[in-house]
Amino acid sequence: MSSRLRTALAACALAALAAGCGAAVVPSIHSDTNRVAVARGLYERREFTLAVDVLSSYATTGTGNADIDQAVYLLGLSYLGQKDWVNAQAQFERIARDYPESDSAAAAMFQLGEAMFGQSRPSDFDQEFTLKALQQWETYVRTSPGDTYARRADARIAECRTRLARKLWRSGDVYVKQKLYTAAKLYFADVINEYADTPVLGDAILGNAVADARLGKRDSALAVLRGLEQQFSGQPLGIKAAELRVKMEKWPAEGDRSKRRNRPIEAPVQPAGSPVAPAGTSYTP
């Protein structure tokens, strides 16, 4: 193969490669006046990386321009699209700090919660960012009622509260499995008193009934289960309560030390790190 032919083939290959990667080329921007519009078009086409390329430098050097707040907000959205939660958080925090009068300020408050929630972990793990996102969305709903994202924020708040409640319930369930029933009751009480609006409430009441029965209060635990059976008849919680009641009726009765093998009614030592029982609550587990 001649040198000239090799050169021609290489040129064709490069041209084909350029054509195949055309979608990844940053559009030409001749002035900053249309930069945000170009970036918005890229964002709407879900070309988040290109939108970041168009905006990242301008968001820093364009301070003072009339559309800089829009650029920063759109840059944050583009980072969200990339699931780059940390950089997205930084942009939305900048809106709140530097451009509180911006038309995008309220929306940025909501999106900041999204960036925080993106950094959160499942309920088996530490819930630092779930709590931060919850607080952020609660602030947004309180300060921007009726805003565009208000209904989505309500749904996100419910999601966060459910995850936090699930974390508490799982901790209580672990203590039940370890036969540390007094400590378990503290976690179940936190769910009952603080997260009664979540789907985890039923599980917490059932867990608390188990702990009560194992601590020698079987009769009162059975009464709770029968109440759940009646109130939620035919529903999942009522069915679970009925199944647990059938099992619990076979457990040792209150005060029957021989069947309990002399196990003390109350656990003598509270494990380190257990939560503090809430004071002045309306429900006493």
C-alpha positions as CSV (number, residue, x, y, z in Angstrom):
1,M,0.0,0.0,0.0
2,S,1.4,3.3,-1.0
3,S,2.0,6.2,1.4
4,R,-0.5,8.3,-0.5
5,L,-3.2,5.6,-0.2
6,R,-2.5,5.1,3.5
7,T,-2.9,8.9,4.1
8,A,-6.2,8.9,2.2
9,L,-7.6,6.0,4.2
10,A,-6.5,7.6,7.5
11,A,-8.2,10.9,6.5
12,C,-11.4,9.0,5.7
13,A,-11.3,7.2,9.1
14,L,-10.8,10.4,10.9
15,A,-13.7,12.0,9.0
16,A,-16.0,9.0,9.9
17,L,-15.0,9.2,13.5
18,A,-15.7,12.9,13.6
19,A,-19.1,12.3,12.0
20,G,-20.0,9.6,14.5
21,C,-19.0,11.8,17.4
22,G,-20.7,14.9,16.2
23,A,-23.2,14.8,19.1
24,A,-20.3,15.3,21.5
25,V,-19.0,18.5,19.9
26,V,-19.6,21.7,21.9
27,P,-21.7,24.1,19.7
28,S,-20.0,27.2,18.5
29,I,-20.8,30.2,20.8
30,H,-19.9,33.5,19.3
31,S,-20.9,35.6,22.2
32,D,-22.1,35.2,25.8
33,T,-25.5,36.6,24.9
34,N,-26.8,33.3,23.6
35,R,-24.7,31.0,25.9
36,V,-27.5,30.2,28.4
37,A,-30.0,29.6,25.5
38,V,-27.5,27.1,23.9
39,A,-26.9,25.4,27.2
40,R,-30.6,25.1,27.9
41,G,-31.2,23.5,24.5
42,L,-28.4,21.0,25.3
43,Y,-29.9,20.3,28.8
44,E,-33.4,19.7,27.3
45,R,-31.8,17.2,24.9
46,R,-30.2,15.5,27.9
47,E,-26.8,16.3,26.7
48,F,-25.7,17.2,30.2
49,T,-21.9,16.9,29.7
50,L,-22.0,19.4,26.9
51,A,-24.2,21.8,28.9
52,V,-21.7,21.7,31.7
53,D,-18.9,22.4,29.2
54,V,-20.8,25.4,27.9
55,L,-21.6,26.8,31.3
56,S,-18.8,25.9,33.8
57,S,-16.3,28.6,32.8
58,Y,-19.0,31.2,32.3
59,A,-20.6,30.6,35.7
60,T,-17.3,31.7,37.2
61,T,-16.1,34.5,34.8
62,G,-19.5,35.9,33.9
63,T,-20.2,37.3,37.4
64,G,-22.1,40.6,37.0
65,N,-23.8,39.6,33.8
66,A,-27.6,39.9,33.8
67,D,-28.1,36.1,33.2
68,I,-25.4,34.8,35.5
69,D,-28.0,33.5,38.0
70,Q,-29.7,31.5,35.2
71,A,-26.4,30.1,34.1
72,V,-25.5,29.0,37.6
73,Y,-29.0,27.4,38.1
74,L,-28.8,25.6,34.7
75,L,-25.3,24.4,35.5
76,G,-26.6,22.9,38.7
77,L,-29.4,21.2,36.8
78,S,-26.8,19.8,34.3
79,Y,-24.8,18.4,37.2
80,L,-27.9,16.8,38.5
81,G,-28.4,15.2,35.1
82,Q,-24.9,13.8,35.4
83,K,-25.7,12.6,39.0
84,D,-22.7,14.7,40.1
85,W,-24.5,15.5,43.3
86,V,-21.6,17.4,45.0
87,N,-21.1,19.9,42.2
88,A,-24.8,20.3,41.8
89,Q,-25.1,21.1,45.5
90,A,-22.4,23.7,45.2
91,Q,-24.3,25.6,42.4
92,F,-27.6,25.6,44.2
93,E,-26.0,26.8,47.4
94,R,-24.4,29.6,45.4
95,I,-27.8,30.7,44.1
96,A,-29.1,30.9,47.7
97,R,-26.0,32.7,48.9
98,D,-25.2,35.1,46.0
99,Y,-28.5,35.5,44.1
100,P,-31.4,35.3,46.7
101,E,-33.5,37.6,44.6
102,S,-33.2,35.5,41.4
103,D,-36.3,34.1,39.7
104,S,-34.6,30.8,40.1
105,A,-34.0,31.1,43.9
106,A,-37.1,29.1,45.0
107,A,-36.5,26.3,42.4
108,A,-32.9,26.2,43.5
109,M,-34.0,25.5,47.0
110,F,-35.9,22.4,45.8
111,Q,-33.1,21.3,43.6
112,L,-30.6,21.6,46.5
113,G,-32.7,19.0,48.3
114,E,-32.4,16.8,45.2
115,A,-28.6,17.1,45.3
116,M,-28.5,16.3,49.0
117,F,-30.8,13.3,48.6
118,G,-28.7,12.0,45.8
119,Q,-25.8,11.7,48.3
120,S,-28.0,9.8,50.8
121,R,-27.8,6.0,51.4
122,P,-30.3,3.2,51.9
123,S,-32.0,2.9,55.3
124,D,-29.5,0.3,56.5
125,F,-26.8,2.9,56.5
126,D,-26.1,6.4,58.0
127,Q,-28.9,8.8,57.2
128,E,-27.0,12.1,57.4
129,F,-27.9,13.3,53.9
130,T,-31.5,12.0,54.1
131,L,-32.0,14.2,57.1
132,K,-30.3,17.2,55.3
133,A,-32.5,16.7,52.3
134,L,-35.6,16.5,54.5
135,Q,-34.8,19.7,56.3
136,Q,-34.1,21.4,53.0
137,W,-37.4,20.4,51.4
138,E,-39.3,21.3,54.6
139,T,-37.7,24.8,54.5
140,Y,-38.6,25.1,50.8
141,V,-42.3,24.1,51.4
142,R,-42.5,26.5,54.3
143,T,-41.0,29.5,52.5
144,S,-42.3,28.9,49.0
145,P,-45.8,27.6,49.3
146,G,-47.5,27.0,46.0
147,D,-44.2,27.0,44.0
148,T,-43.7,24.9,41.0
149,Y,-42.1,22.0,42.8
150,A,-44.3,22.1,46.0
151,R,-46.1,18.9,45.3
152,R,-42.9,17.1,44.4
153,A,-41.4,18.4,47.6
154,D,-44.3,17.0,49.6
155,A,-43.7,13.6,48.0
156,R,-39.9,13.8,48.7
157,I,-40.6,14.8,52.3
158,A,-42.8,11.7,52.8
159,E,-40.0,9.5,51.2
160,C,-37.4,10.9,53.5
161,R,-39.6,10.4,56.6
162,T,-40.3,6.9,55.6
163,R,-36.6,6.1,55.1
164,L,-35.7,7.6,58.5
165,A,-38.6,5.7,60.2
166,R,-37.4,2.5,58.5
167,K,-33.9,3.1,59.9
168,L,-35.3,3.3,63.4
169,W,-37.5,0.3,63.0
170,R,-34.6,-1.8,61.7
171,S,-32.6,-0.9,64.7
172,G,-35.4,-2.0,67.0
173,D,-35.8,-5.2,65.1
174,V,-32.1,-6.0,65.5
175,Y,-32.5,-5.5,69.3
176,V,-35.5,-7.8,69.3
177,K,-33.5,-10.5,67.6
178,Q,-30.8,-10.0,70.2
179,K,-33.4,-10.3,73.0
180,L,-32.7,-6.8,74.2
181,Y,-36.3,-5.9,74.4
182,T,-36.1,-2.7,76.5
183,A,-33.7,-1.1,74.0
184,A,-35.9,-2.2,71.1
185,K,-38.9,-0.5,72.6
186,L,-37.1,2.8,72.6
187,Y,-36.6,2.6,68.8
188,F,-40.2,1.5,68.2
189,A,-41.4,4.4,70.4
190,D,-39.4,6.9,68.2
191,V,-41.2,5.6,65.1
192,I,-44.6,5.7,66.9
193,N,-44.2,9.2,68.2
194,E,-42.2,10.9,65.5
195,Y,-43.2,9.1,62.3
196,A,-46.8,8.1,62.7
197,D,-47.6,9.4,59.3
198,T,-45.3,6.8,57.6
199,P,-46.1,3.3,56.4
200,V,-43.6,2.0,59.0
201,L,-45.9,2.8,61.9
202,G,-47.7,-0.6,61.7
203,D,-44.4,-2.5,61.8
204,A,-43.3,-0.4,64.8
205,I,-46.5,-1.2,66.7
206,L,-46.1,-4.9,65.9
207,G,-42.5,-4.9,67.0
208,N,-43.4,-3.1,70.2
209,A,-46.0,-5.7,70.9
210,V,-43.4,-8.5,70.5
211,A,-41.1,-6.6,72.9
212,D,-43.9,-6.2,75.5
213,A,-44.8,-9.9,75.3
214,R,-41.2,-11.0,75.8
215,L,-40.9,-8.6,78.7
216,G,-43.8,-10.4,80.4
217,K,-46.7,-8.2,79.2
218,R,-48.2,-10.7,76.8
219,D,-51.9,-10.0,77.7
220,S,-51.6,-6.3,76.9
221,A,-49.6,-7.1,73.7
222,L,-52.4,-9.5,72.6
223,A,-54.9,-6.7,73.2
224,V,-53.0,-4.4,70.9
225,L,-52.9,-7.1,68.2
226,R,-56.6,-7.8,68.4
227,G,-57.3,-4.1,68.1
228,L,-55.2,-4.0,64.9
229,E,-57.0,-7.0,63.5
230,Q,-60.3,-5.3,64.0
231,Q,-59.2,-1.8,62.8
232,F,-57.4,-3.1,59.7
233,S,-59.4,-6.2,58.9
234,G,-58.6,-7.7,55.5
235,Q,-55.7,-5.2,55.1
236,P,-52.0,-6.2,55.2
237,L,-51.5,-4.8,58.7
238,G,-54.5,-6.6,60.1
239,I,-53.4,-9.9,58.5
240,K,-49.9,-9.5,60.0
241,A,-51.4,-8.7,63.4
242,A,-53.6,-11.8,63.2
243,E,-50.6,-14.1,62.3
244,L,-48.5,-12.6,65.1
245,R,-51.4,-13.0,67.6
246,V,-51.7,-16.7,66.8
247,K,-48.0,-17.2,67.5
248,M,-48.0,-15.1,70.6
249,E,-50.9,-17.0,72.2
250,K,-48.6,-19.9,72.5
251,W,-45.9,-17.9,74.3
252,P,-45.6,-18.1,78.2
253,A,-48.4,-16.1,79.9
254,E,-47.7,-13.1,82.1
255,G,-45.9,-13.9,85.3
256,D,-45.3,-17.6,84.4
257,R,-41.6,-17.8,85.5
258,S,-41.3,-21.6,85.0
259,K,-42.1,-21.3,81.3
260,R,-39.8,-18.3,81.0
261,R,-37.0,-20.3,82.5
262,N,-36.5,-17.7,85.2
263,R,-35.7,-15.0,82.6
264,P,-36.2,-11.6,84.2
265,I,-39.2,-9.7,83.1
266,E,-37.2,-6.5,82.4
267,A,-33.7,-6.5,80.8
268,P,-31.3,-5.5,83.6
269,V,-28.9,-3.5,81.5
270,Q,-29.6,-1.0,78.7
271,P,-27.0,-1.3,75.9
272,A,-24.7,1.6,75.2
273,G,-25.8,3.9,72.4
274,S,-29.5,3.2,72.9
275,P,-31.9,6.2,72.2
276,V,-33.4,8.2,75.0
277,A,-37.1,7.5,75.6
278,P,-39.1,10.5,74.5
279,A,-40.9,12.5,77.3
280,G,-44.4,13.7,77.3
281,T,-45.6,11.6,74.4
282,S,-49.2,10.6,73.8
283,Y,-48.5,6.9,73.3
284,T,-46.9,4.7,75.9
285,P,-45.4,1.6,74.3
